[in-house]
Amino acid sequence: MHRIMTGNALVAVLAVLMSLILGGLLIALTDPEVASSASYFLSRPQDTLSAAWAAASGAYLALFQGSVFNFEGATFTRMIYPLTQTLTVATPLICAGLGVALAFRAGLFNIGAQGQILIGATFAGWVGFTLHLPAGIHLLLVILAGMLGGALWAGLVGVLKARTGAHEVILTIMLNYVAVNLVLYFLSTPAFQRPGSTNPISPQLDPTALYPPLLGPEFRLHWGFVVAVLATLFVWWLLNRSTVGFELRAVGANATAARTAGISVSKGYILAMAIAGALAGLAGVAQVSGTEKVLTSGVAASFGFDAITVALLGRSSPWGTFAAGLLFGAFRAGGVTMQASTGTSIDIVLVVQSLIVLFIAAPPLVRSLFRLPVPGAFPAPKRSKDRTSAAPGGTA
């Protein structure tokens, strides 16, 4: 119990809980019915409290129905459709989040997942609509091309960091802008632009280059989610069961000590960024070959930036990042339903996500609010009552 109370997992759960509570208060404060009943709060406070509860619970219920299970669906397919949407949206978040988390474990702040997704999607998209190959081989080449694109784009940062000492935060942020404008340029050239169209959009990828549907054509969920699960297993094995992972963790913990122990810090930086970029490239493949099926300048949406939050919430652990990706996928999938059903602004979801980041970035705040013990502190041993037996005729 003491390990649970001092662990990071409990802090993450409580951070989400506090964010949902504060988000519910914000929903209630911005609800018109609550504002109307608040005008006579002193005479009938129960009306205001009831309206506030109805607004918050109704919004979160709609969020649940839009992301997990729609119990009002006419068929079982419609009932589980929201869950499949959550898994679909979570797929690129998990892959990109794993890339950010892996770099974090190596002591690198990979802020460039957005650009790595774009370049990975560009490589994968070009292979998907240019080459015409048999099924299986074509999809495999698309996946490898996406991973290669992301690895090259992030590996460049690792090389500059290792050889020149340039800060990876500045490099990755600037390369995000380079990637966006580079993709826009590509989509205006005959090699990428769809024939007969003036819009920046590529041709459709060949059917052999697409992820097959995971649960059938009625759902958007594709086999990219299975790839995300395999990527999570791979990162867990790499960090916890391999020599390379041990070296990366050693470099992230203390680069000077790792260098003294004979570990090549420069090699660790390059390798960590290359693998992180390959994982982000998988997110680009999931978008271009699974969800969108075409390459556009907005194919990465904001997944690269959200991946930073996912990695932070997951405490840079593979399975924590996987769970955080599912949570943020649910927020994205259910936010639209919440807005359509209750009129609650979708910006409330962004507020909740921002609050999660706030609480995750300040663990002492969460621990003080819930009076959790400090990590590393051990509970005081219980004092046993001294029992002294008195001699005959003596006093105890």
N, C-alpha and C positions, 0 to 999 in steps of 0.2 A: 504493500500500500504506500509505503514511503517513496519507493521508486516511481510509482505512478504519479504521486502528488508533486514530485520534483521533476518529472519528465517534460520534454518539449511537446509531446502529443497532447497532453491535457491543456497546455497553454494555447495550442492551436484550436482545440475544440472550444475552449472558453472564449477565444477571440472571435470565432464565428458566432457564438451565442450572443455575445455582447453586441456585435455588429447587427445581428437580426433584431435585437431588442431596440437599439437606437434607431434602426431603420423603420421599425414599426411605430415608434414615437413620431418620427418625421412624417410618415404616411398619415397618422392621425392628425397631426398639426396642420397639414396641408389639405385635409379633406373638407369640402364645403359643408357637409352635414355637421361635422364637429364644430366648425366656426359658427354655424347658425345656432346650435344648442348652447354654445359657450356664452352667448349674450345673456342668458338667464341661468347661468351656472349656480349662482348662490341660492336660487329658489328651488331648482331641481337639478342637482349635480348628477343624478343617476342618468339623465338623458345624455349629458356630455360623455360620461364614461362609457355608456352603451354604444354611442355613435363612434367613439374612438376605438373600442374593441371591434366593432363591426367593420370599420375601415381597415384596420391592420390585419385582422384575421381573414377578411375577404380577399385582400391583396395577396397574402401569403398562400391562401388556399388556391387562388388562381395561378400563382407561381408554381405550386406543387402539381396542379393539373396540367400545366403546360410543359412540365419538365420530367415528371415521374410517371404519373398514372391518371388518366382521365376517366373517372368512374361514371361520367355521364355519357361516355361513348356508346354508340348504338351497337357496335360489334367489338369483339376482342381486339381486332386489328387497330381500331380507333382508340381503344383504351391504352394499349401499350405503345402507340405511335409517339407520344411525348418522350418516353424513355429512350426510344431509338434516336430521336432527334438530339437528346442530351448526349448520347454516346457518339453521335456523328460530330457534333460540335466539339466534344471533348477530345477527339482524336488528335487534331493538330495541336491543341493545347498541351496534351500529354507529351507528345514528341518534342515540341519546342521547349517545354518546361524541363524535360530531362536534359536537353542540351545546356540550358542555363544552369541547372542544378549541378551537372557534372563539372562545368567550369568553376562554379562556386567552390566545389570541394577541392579543386586544384588551386584555389586562391586567386582566381581570375573573375572579374565582373564582366560577364558576357552580356552586354546591352544590345548586341547586334543580331538577335534572333530574327527580327523583322526582315533585315536585308538578306540573311541566310535563307529564310523561307522563300523569298522572292527569287533569288538566284537558283535555289534548288528546284523551284517550280518551273523556272525558265528552261533549265537543262532537261527536266523531265518532260515538259510540254513539247519541246522541240523533237525529242526522240519519239514522243507519242504520236505527233501528227505528220512527221516527215518520213520515218521508217515504216515499212509495212511488213511485219513479221508474223510468224505463227503465234497463236495464243500461248501463254506461259512464258515463252522466250521474250516476247515483246514487253510484257508487264515487268519481267525481271530486269530488263535493260532500263526501263523507265525508272524503276526504284533505284537501281545503281547509279543512274545518271543524276537523279535528284540528290542522292547522298553525296556524290562526287562534287556537284555544284556547291552545296552547302559547306562541304569540307574544305574546298579550295578557298571559298570566300572567308571562312573563319580561320583557316590555316594561315592565310596571309597576315592576319592579326597576330597569331602566335609567333610567326617568324619575325615580324617587326618588334614584338615584345621581347623576344629572346635575343635578337641581334643588336637592337639599338636601345632597348629599354623604354620604348614609347609606351605610354599608358594605354591599356586596352580599352578603357571606357571611352576615351576620346576617339580612338581608332574605330571602334564598333559603331559609335553614334554617327560619325561622319560617313562610314561605309553604308549605313542605312540609307542616307540621302543619295549616295552614289547608286545604290541598287535600285531605288525607286525610279530615278531618272534614266538609268540604263535600260530598265525594262520598258519604260515608256518609249525610249528610242527604238528598241528592238521591235516593238509592236507597230511602229510606223514604217518598217522596212518590208520589202516583199518576202523576205525569208520567214517572217513571223505573222504579218498581217493577213487576215482572211481575205481571199480574193473577192473583189466586187464590193468590199466594205471600206468605208472611210473611218470607221471607229477603231480604236486601239484594242482589237480582239483577235485572237489567233483562230485558226481552223479548229474544228472539233477533233479531239483525239480519236484515234482508231478504236473500235470496240475491243480489240485485242490488247490495248494499252490501258484499259480501265480496270479498276478494282471491281470484282464481281459483287453483286448485292449479297449481304450476309444473311438476311432473313427473307429475301424475295423482292420482287419488283415493287411491292406496295410501300416499301420503306426506303429511305435514303441511306440507311446504315450499310456500310460496305466492309470489305475485308481489311481495310486500312486500320480499323479498330483492333483487329487481331494482331496486326503488325505493331501497333502501339503497345499492346500487352507484351509481345515478344521483345520489343525494345526495352521495356521496363525490366523484364527478366535479365536481359543482357547487361544493362547498366548496373543492376544489383550484383550480378556475378562479377562484373569488371571491377567494381569498387571494393567488394568484400571478399572475393575468392581468387583474385589474380594478383600476380606480382606487379603488373603495370598499374593496377588500381591502388595497390599499397604505395607505390612510388608517387602517384598523383596525389594521394591523400597526405603523404609526407611533405611534398612540396607545398601543398596548401596549408598545412599546419605550421611549418616553419621552413622557409626556403633555405635559410642559412644552415640550419641543422641538417637538412636533407643533402645539401651540397657537401658538407663536412663528412657525411656518411657515405659519400661516393655516388650519390644519385645525380644524374644530369638534369639540372633545373631547366635549362634551355629546351632540352628534348621534351621534358614534361609539359612545358608551356605550349609547344607546338602540337604535341599529341593531344593534349586536353582540348585545345581549340578546334583541332581538326575533327575529333570525335563529336564535340558539341555541335559543330556546323553540320556534320553528317546527320545527326539526330534532328536538327532544325530542318535540314533538307527533306527528311522523311515527312515532316509536317507539310512542306510544300507539295510533295507527291500526293499526300492525302487530299489536299485541296484540288490540285489540277487533274488528278487521275481518279478521284473518288467522288468529290462533292460537286465541283464546278464543271469538270470535264472540258474546260477550255482555259487558256491562259489570258488573264487580263492584268491590268496594273493594280487592281484591288483584290487580287486573289489571296493575298496574305491578310486582308482585313486589318485587325489590330492584334492578331494572335501572337506576334512576336513580343509586343509590349505586355500583353496579358500573361505571357509565359514567365516573365520576371516575377509577377505576383504569385503565380502558381508555384514556382520554385521556392519562393520565400515562405509561402504558407506550408509547403511540404517539407520545410526545414532541410532542403537540399538532399533529401533521401529519396531513392527511387519510388518506393511504394507510397511515401507521403506525397510526392509530386503527382503520382497517379491519382490518388484520392482527391487532391486539390484540383486536378484537371477535371475530374468528374463534377465537383462542386461548381466550378466556374462554368462548365458546360451546361449545368442545370440552370444557372443564373441567366446565361445567354438564351437558352432555349425557352425558358419560362417567362422571361421578361416581356416578350411580345404578347403572350397570352394575358399576362397580368395587366398590361396597358389596355388591351382590347376589351377585356371583360369588366374591369373595374374603373377604367379611366385614370388609373395611377400612372404617373409619368415613369417611363422606363429609366429615367435618370436616377430614380430611387435605387435601382439595382447597382448602378455605378457608385452611388453613395455607400451602399453596403460593402461593395468590393473595396472601396477606399478605406472604410473603417477597419476592414479586416487587415489591410496592409498596415494601418496605423497601430493596431493592437499587436500584430505580429512583430512589428519593429520595436515595440516597447514591452518586452516580457515582464520587466519589473512592475509596470503599471497593472498588468493583468494579475500578477501574483499578489500585489498589494490589495487590489479590489476584492479578491477571493481569499485573501489571507493564506496563500499557499507557502509552504516552506521554500527556502532558498536552495537551489541546486548545490550539492556538495555538503550541505549541513546535515548532520545526522541527528536523529531524535535523541533527546537525553534519556539515558537508561533509567528505568523505573527503580526507585529506591525501595529496597526490601526492608521491612520493619525489623529492627534489631530485636532478636528474641534472646533474652537472658534468663536462664533458669536460676532461680534463687536457691541457695543452700537451705537446708532445714533450719528454720528459725530466722532466716535472713529475709531481705526485701527484694522484690523483683524490679 
